[in-house]
Amino acid sequence: MKSMLLKILLLAPVCVLHAGEGPKVITLDPQSPGRMFEGVGAVSAGASTRLLPDYPEPQRSQILDFLFKPKFGAGFQHLKVEIGCGENSTCGSEPSHAVTRDELKSPRPRGYEFWLMAEARKRNPQIALECLPWAYPCWIKDRFSKDSADWFTSFLDLARKDYGLELDWVSAAQNEMGTDLNWIRNDLRPAMDASGFSKVKLQAPDDDEAFWQIFDKLEKDPELDRLISAVGYHYVDGRSPWNIDQKKGRHATDKAKLSGKPLWASEEWSQSGKEWGGKGALYLARLINKLYTYDRITKYLIWCPAA
């Protein structure tokens, strides 16, 4: 994937030329330490992919090709999936791999998200894989506890043992409900490391409010700053699909942009299939351009992949 990444360093400001002014020089230097474009991906969650496994062949494989084959169709470079819990998380429910505490000793690869990740990797061995819960099974009384950390880790273990999949990222949070940084430090990271997942990186807070405030805490705590490898938020542009002129007051702060940490739009809007003519394509192009221009966001995950 590194060969596809683009590093850009702007050595001069971009501005409209006025009469009598000379041209401005913008240097594109692939050896610069500037921000790195990390690609466009999708979020399979909320039961939004439920019908795809039931499609007949060859149509099912054709759709999967359009989603995940590099330089073909959508060509997604990142796939984030829901860690199911059994509740209706948007369009339906996704089953849990450990419905009870006893099942945590022998979790089951229920549902279709493991299958979808495996199909994505078949088509693009370099695709980044990530997971995130929308809610938790009822036996987890505290969403930020050792129990929940073990539940996260068992999902990674199932992916490895049953499907031969090594995930790249865990979203250390609850979808649009934020995170607890001390839980990451004291429970989640130790549980993952002890189970052989020290190479899996953590992204947080995957929230849709309190935008960029996490950097106030990270700058005061070098250990936590080291544990969080990327910072992602949802709908940085606002949910109104055609009004993405950054009037919502959600700009990335200077502190965020100067942190050197990758900034992600970790869930954005796909129109749910309502507009895929010129208008829908224009929306996504504007989104990617504006979120980099205003916020230095370099990765974009679209919900949902198959609308």
Residue pairs with C-beta under 8 A, 6 or more apart in sequence:
1 39
1 77
1 126
1 128
4 39
4 77
5 36
5 37
5 38
5 39
6 30
6 36
6 37
7 29
7 30
7 31
7 32
7 33
7 34
7 35
7 36
7 37
8 28
8 32
8 34
8 35
8 37
9 27
9 28
9 29
9 32
9 33
9 34
10 26
10 27
10 34
11 25
11 26
11 27
12 24
12 25
12 26
12 27
13 24
14 24
14 26
15 24
17 23
17 24
35 262
35 296
35 298
36 262
36 298
37 292
37 298
38 77
38 78
38 262
38 264
38 298
38 299
39 76
39 77
39 78
39 128
39 299
39 300
40 74
40 75
40 76
40 77
40 78
40 288
40 299
40 300
40 301
40 302
41 76
41 77
41 78
41 79
41 80
41 128
41 299
41 300
41 301
41 302
42 67
42 74
42 76
42 78
42 79
42 80
42 270
42 301
42 302
42 303
42 304
42 305
43 80
43 81
43 266
43 267
43 301
43 302
43 303
43 304
43 305
44 79
44 80
44 81
44 82
44 113
44 116
44 304
44 305
44 306
45 80
45 81
45 82
45 89
45 90
45 94
45 132
45 134
45 175
45 303
45 304
46 82
46 89
46 90
46 91
46 92
46 94
46 134
46 303
46 304
47 88
47 89
47 90
47 91
47 92
47 93
47 94
48 90
48 91
48 303
48 304
48 305
48 306
48 307
49 112
49 113
49 116
49 304
49 305
49 306
50 91
50 92
50 112
51 306
52 60
52 63
52 64
52 112
52 116
52 306
53 60
53 112
53 115
53 116
55 63
63 306
64 119
64 120
64 123
65 72
65 73
65 123
66 72
66 73
66 74
67 73
67 74
67 76
67 120
67 123
67 305
67 306
68 74
68 75
68 76
68 79
68 119
68 120
68 123
68 124
68 127
69 75
69 123
69 124
70 77
70 123
70 124
70 126
74 305
75 124
76 120
76 124
76 127
76 305
77 124
77 126
77 127
77 128
78 127
78 128
78 129
78 130
78 299
78 301
79 116
79 117
79 120
79 127
79 128
79 129
79 130
79 305
80 129
80 130
80 131
80 132
80 169
80 171
80 266
80 301
81 113
81 116
81 117
81 129
81 130
81 131
81 132
82 89
82 94
82 113
82 131
82 132
82 133
82 134
82 175
83 96
83 97
83 113
83 131
83 132
83 133
83 151
83 152
83 155
84 93
84 94
84 95
84 96
84 97
84 110
84 111
84 113
85 94
85 96
85 133
85 134
85 135
85 136
85 137
86 93
86 94
86 95
86 96
86 99
86 137
87 93
87 134
87 135
89 134
89 135
89 175
90 134
94 111
94 113
94 134
95 110
95 111
96 110
96 137
97 103
97 107
97 108
97 109
97 110
97 111
97 154
97 155
97 158
98 104
98 107
98 108
98 137
98 151
98 154
99 137
100 137
100 139
101 139
101 147
104 150
104 151
104 154
107 154
107 155
107 157
107 158
108 158
109 158
109 162
109 163
113 131
114 158
114 159
114 162
114 163
114 165
115 163
117 129
117 159
117 163
117 165
117 167
118 163
118 164
118 165
120 127
120 129
121 127
121 129
121 165
128 168
128 169
129 159
129 165
129 166
129 167
129 168
129 169
130 167
130 168
130 169
130 170
130 171
130 203
131 152
131 155
131 156
131 167
131 169
131 170
131 171
132 170
132 171
132 173
132 174
132 175
132 206
133 152
133 174
133 175
134 174
134 175
135 174
136 143
136 148
136 151
136 174
137 151
139 147
140 147
140 148
140 151
141 147
142 148
143 174
143 177
144 179
144 180
144 183
144 187
145 183
145 187
146 187
146 191
148 183
148 187
148 188
149 183
149 187
149 188
149 190
149 191
149 192
150 191
152 170
152 188
152 191
152 192
153 191
153 192
153 195
153 197
156 167
156 170
156 192
156 195
156 197
156 200
157 195
159 165
159 166
159 167
160 166
166 199
166 200
167 197
167 200
168 200
168 201
169 200
169 201
169 202
169 203
169 229
169 230
170 188
170 192
170 200
170 201
170 202
170 203
171 202
171 203
171 204
171 206
171 232
171 266
172 179
172 183
172 184
172 188
172 202
172 203
172 204
172 228
173 179
173 204
173 205
173 206
173 207
174 206
175 206
175 267
176 206
176 207
176 208
176 209
176 234
176 267
177 207
178 205
178 206
178 207
178 209
178 210
179 204
179 205
179 206
179 207
181 204
181 214
181 217
181 221
181 224
181 228
184 202
184 204
184 224
184 227
184 228
185 223
185 224
185 227
188 202
189 202
189 227
192 198
192 200
201 229
201 230
202 227
202 228
202 229
203 228
203 229
203 230
203 231
203 232
203 264
203 266
204 214
204 228
204 231
204 232
205 214
205 231
205 232
205 233
206 232
206 233
206 234
206 266
206 267
207 233
207 234
208 233
208 234
208 235
208 267
211 233
211 236
211 250
211 252
212 231
212 233
212 252
212 253
212 255
212 256
214 228
214 231
215 231
215 253
215 255
215 256
215 259
216 255
217 224
218 224
218 225
218 228
218 259
218 261
219 225
219 255
219 259
225 261
228 261
229 261
229 262
230 261
230 262
230 263
230 264
230 299
231 256
231 259
231 261
231 262
231 263
231 264
232 263
232 264
232 265
232 266
232 267
232 299
232 301
233 250
233 264
233 265
233 266
234 265
234 266
234 267
234 268
235 267
235 268
235 269
236 250
236 252
236 265
236 268
236 291
236 295
236 297
237 244
237 246
237 248
237 250
237 265
237 268
237 287
237 290
237 291
238 244
238 247
238 248
238 250
239 269
241 269
241 271
241 275
241 283
242 279
242 283
244 283
244 286
244 287
244 290
245 290
246 290
246 294
251 294
251 295
252 263
252 294
252 295
252 296
252 297
256 263
256 295
256 296
257 263
257 295
257 296
262 298
262 299
263 295
263 296
263 297
263 298
264 297
264 298
264 299
264 300
264 301
265 287
265 291
265 297
265 299
265 300
265 301
266 299
266 301
267 301
267 302
267 303
268 287
268 300
268 301
268 302
268 303
269 302
269 303
270 302
270 303
270 304
270 305
270 307
271 280
271 283
271 307
272 304
272 307
273 307
274 280
275 283
284 302
287 300
288 300
291 297
291 300
292 298
